[in-house]
Every structure is written in C-alpha cells, then in structure tokens.
Amino acid sequence: MNIVALVGSLRKESYNRKLAEWIKGRYKDKFQLDIADIGALPHYNQDDELNPPAVVAAFKRQVAEADGILIVTPEYNWSVPGVLKNALDWLSRVDKVLVNKPVMIAGVSTGMMGTIRAQLHLRQILQSPGLAAKVLPPAGNEVLVNVASQKFDEAGNLVDAATVEFLDQVIGRFIEWVGR
Ligand SMILES: Cc1cc2nc3c(=O)[nH]c(=O)nc-3n(C[C@H](O)[C@H](O)[C@H](O)COP(=O)(O)O)c2cc1C
C-alpha cells in the first residue's frame, strides 16, 4: 500500500511533520509513506493549470498514483495553512486527482484545541467538486493531538500512550477504508 502525506507546516521542527515521520516508521509494515514536498509548489495560477510547472505535474502524478492520502496539518488562524490550501487548489483542477481518493486527516497543535477548527474547515474544502475526496468519516477518527510539547519526546517520537493507542485504531480503519 502506497500512501502520500501532505504536511501543512514547512518549519524544520514542525510537530506535524514529526507526527507524519512517526506514522511512517510505526506502520512501515502496513504501508509505504512518502511525504510530498508541497513547499516546493509555486502559488496556484489558473493561467498555468493546463501546462503546469514540472514540480506541479510531478506532485499531481504522485497523488494520482497513491492508494491514499494522509493530511497532517496545524491550524493557522482557525483554518488550514496557505501552503496546504495551495497544494489542494492545484490538485482540484484539470485532472482532479483527489476525486474519490481515500484521505485521512490528523493534526497537532501546541494549544488545547488540537486543530479542530482547521480539520472541520479542511473537511468542507475536501467536499468541493474539484476535490471530492473519500475522507475517512470523522466519528471516532478525529486525530486531534493537542499540547504537543507534552506528547513528543526530544527525538520527535510520539510518546503519549493514549494517543499512540488511538492512532493504532484510526490507522487500522484508514487501511480498511483504502482497501474498499
Ligand atoms: C501563523 C500561525 C497561526 C496559528 N494559528 C493557530 C490557531 O488558529 N489555532 C491553534 O490551535 N494554534 C495556532 N497556531 C499555533 C500552532 O498550533 C503551533 O505553532 C504549532 O506548533 C504549528 O504546527 P507545527 O509545529 O507543525 O509547525 C498558529 C501558529 C502560527 C505560526
């Protein structure tokens, strides 16, 4: 199984990137996880969508060939970061490679709310006709990792036992969702 991750934070010490890397390691026997370089994408420009830059074409191909997509994102100002929205806007046009693609959402925040507002907004965005992704339903599957400084160790490992146990369950359901 081949999963591609979109990480909504570009910073080197990003907790969301750490979570994506941790997922890649913990479930390596279940799927291969490749983290897409969405920071390398230019700003979406409709003038270029029929003949996009090579980096955009390669990204769309990577998503098209994936069995499923994992989005791991912080919340910026109660919504999704621009870099993630930009990537989704590219995906939403011309060949629309996210349509019916299985997607799982997770997020990490430093505060209490665990990216819930961003995730609700992201679910709405993913329902738009150009994206129309097959998102893992929220009931029982909302991965909202709050107070990040208490959940990861110095090396970037997720060390909160309850969060690890919950992720094991949600990832199991995502694998089933992808296999349907
Ligand atoms: C521009 C910006 C906006 C933010 N807005 C929110 C927000 O709306 N809600 C929230 O819980 N945290 C917010 N935060 C705090 C993030 O949860 C925190 O910076 C987190 O570490 C970002 O994820 P990262 O570690 O993967 O970069 C914001 C941070 C930044 C830099």
PDBQT file of the ligand as one rigid body, heavy atoms in Angstrom, charges set to zero:
ROOT
HETATM    1  C1  LIG A 201       0.528  31.702  11.729  1.00  0.00    +0.000 C 
HETATM    2  C2  LIG A 201       0.110  30.844  12.883  1.00  0.00    +0.000 A 
HETATM    3  C3  LIG A 201      -1.233  30.760  13.222  1.00  0.00    +0.000 A 
HETATM    4  C4  LIG A 201      -1.642  29.903  14.252  1.00  0.00    +0.000 A 
HETATM    5  N1  LIG A 201      -2.967  29.768  14.500  1.00  0.00    +0.000 NA
HETATM    6  C5  LIG A 201      -3.384  28.831  15.389  1.00  0.00    +0.000 A 
HETATM    7  C6  LIG A 201      -4.771  28.555  15.539  1.00  0.00    +0.000 A 
HETATM    8  O1  LIG A 201      -5.630  29.151  14.908  1.00  0.00    +0.000 OA
HETATM    9  N2  LIG A 201      -5.130  27.564  16.404  1.00  0.00    +0.000 N 
HETATM   10  C7  LIG A 201      -4.192  26.857  17.136  1.00  0.00    +0.000 A 
HETATM   11  O2  LIG A 201      -4.564  25.965  17.891  1.00  0.00    +0.000 OA
HETATM   12  N3  LIG A 201      -2.875  27.114  17.008  1.00  0.00    +0.000 NA
HETATM   13  C8  LIG A 201      -2.455  28.079  16.154  1.00  0.00    +0.000 A 
HETATM   14  N4  LIG A 201      -1.110  28.314  15.988  1.00  0.00    +0.000 N 
HETATM   15  C9  LIG A 201      -0.158  27.592  16.852  1.00  0.00    +0.000 C 
HETATM   16  C10 LIG A 201       0.217  26.224  16.257  1.00  0.00    +0.000 C 
HETATM   17  O3  LIG A 201      -0.595  25.236  16.843  1.00  0.00    +0.000 OA
HETATM   18  C11 LIG A 201       1.689  25.901  16.571  1.00  0.00    +0.000 C 
HETATM   19  O4  LIG A 201       2.532  26.916  16.079  1.00  0.00    +0.000 OA
HETATM   20  C12 LIG A 201       2.099  24.557  16.002  1.00  0.00    +0.000 C 
HETATM   21  O5  LIG A 201       3.335  24.192  16.552  1.00  0.00    +0.000 OA
HETATM   22  C13 LIG A 201       2.202  24.599  14.483  1.00  0.00    +0.000 C 
HETATM   23  O6  LIG A 201       2.460  23.329  13.974  1.00  0.00    +0.000 OA
HETATM   24  P1  LIG A 201       3.920  22.822  13.586  1.00  0.00    +0.000 P 
HETATM   25  O7  LIG A 201       4.641  22.532  14.893  1.00  0.00    +0.000 OA
HETATM   26  O8  LIG A 201       3.700  21.585  12.807  1.00  0.00    +0.000 OA
HETATM   27  O9  LIG A 201       4.641  23.893  12.810  1.00  0.00    +0.000 OA
HETATM   28  C14 LIG A 201      -0.678  29.171  14.987  1.00  0.00    +0.000 A 
HETATM   29  C15 LIG A 201       0.664  29.303  14.643  1.00  0.00    +0.000 A 
HETATM   30  C16 LIG A 201       1.066  30.107  13.625  1.00  0.00    +0.000 A 
HETATM   31  C17 LIG A 201       2.528  30.191  13.256  1.00  0.00    +0.000 C 
ENDROOT
TORSDOF 0
